[in-house]
């Protein structure tokens, strides 16, 4: 998918992944930047919800894919 499993490792406490390399940190920062940009853009709130849902759905699918590959 988008991220590579070797960029991340399992979290010590809790569920999920944490960045292990600089590429993982960039991947995470880009996701946060895109979500922040969508929040700042002046568009209809119902459109924002759909955009959030699509982006977070892709991110969740990518994270689950990476977790199965680790």
BELZI-V83753 format. One record per backbone hydrogen bond with DSSP energy under -1.0 kcal/mol. NH is the residue of the N-H (numbers start at 0). CO is the residue of the C=O. If there is no record, write none. Layout:
BEGIN
nh->[NH:NH]
co->[CO:CO]
END
This chain:
BEGIN
nh->[6:7:8:10:17:19:20:24:25:26:27:28:29:30:31:32:33:34:35:36:37:38:39:40:42:47:48:49:50:51:52:53:54:55:56:57:58:59:60:61:62:63:64:65:66:67:68:69]
co->[3:4:17:15:8:6:6:20:21:22:23:24:25:26:27:28:29:30:31:32:33:34:35:36:40:43:44:45:46:47:48:49:50:51:52:53:54:55:56:57:58:59:60:61:62:63:64:65]
END
